[in-house]
């Protein structure tokens, strides 16, 4: 057998081979393979980017949800707490807010009698309060010995009727007896305050004692 020799393909024949049907199919297959590979790489990159973006968005959403849950946690059972608070307020009104003006005067008289002090005067007025309550102001003068005065003040602070002492001042002292000026506040429901007939307090009559008046009970 003759040895295998490589035949040099002329350029013209090579051109014919490339442009023949088989050659064109081979070229087209190569182009399609390269294009498909490029598309696969692009899809993989896009999927990776989309997946990372989705994960970031999911993590951000979960963080917002946890933050919202923490913000809403103090509001859990708020309706029950509001109802309980409303019940406590209603009970406070029943227990501590006097039903009428005469009960205020009666309580002050009882405290004075129990403390052995003498009420020399009590001036009442009413001032605008809230929608639920009207403020009742009292400007009182009392006299007695020091222990009796202190018992009266303690009785005011511990009274079932809700009193608040706004101001007090010593107005006189003689022979072991002292005179005291006391300004206090309590409240009535608006309808009860209107029915009391008490005068309205002057707009500038804040309960303060700027200077002691003349000595009382001397």
URZI-V336206 format. One record per backbone hydrogen bond with DSSP energy under -1.0 kcal/mol. NH is the residue of the N-H (numbers start at 1). CO is the residue of the C=O. Records with the same first field share a line. If there is no record, write none. Layout:
NH->CO, CO
This chain:
14->10
15->11
16->12
17->13
18->14
19->15
24->20
25->21
26->22
27->23
28->24
29->25
30->26
31->27
32->28
33->29
34->30
35->31
36->32
37->33
38->34
39->35
40->36
41->37
42->38
43->39
44->40
45->41
46->42
47->43
48->44
49->45
50->46
51->47
52->48
53->49
54->50
55->51
56->52
57->53
58->54
59->55
60->56
61->57
62->58
63->59
64->60
65->61
66->62
67->63
68->64
69->65
70->66
71->67
72->68
73->69
75->72
76->73
78->75
81->77
82->78
83->79
84->80
85->81
86->82
87->83
88->84
89->85
90->86
91->87
92->88
93->89
94->90
95->91
96->92
105->101
106->102
107->103
108->104
109->105
110->106
111->107
112->108
113->109
114->110
115->111
117->112
118->143
120->141
121->141
123->139
125->137
126->199
127->135
134->188
135->127
136->186
137->125
138->184
139->123
140->182
141->121
142->180
143->118
144->178
149->145
150->146
151->147
152->148
153->149
154->150
155->151
156->152
157->153
158->154
162->96
163->161
164->185
166->183
167->183
169->181
171->179
172->179
174->177
177->174
178->144
179->172
180->142
181->169
182->140
183->167
184->138
185->164
186->136
188->134
193->189
194->190
195->191
201->126
205->202
206->204
208->206
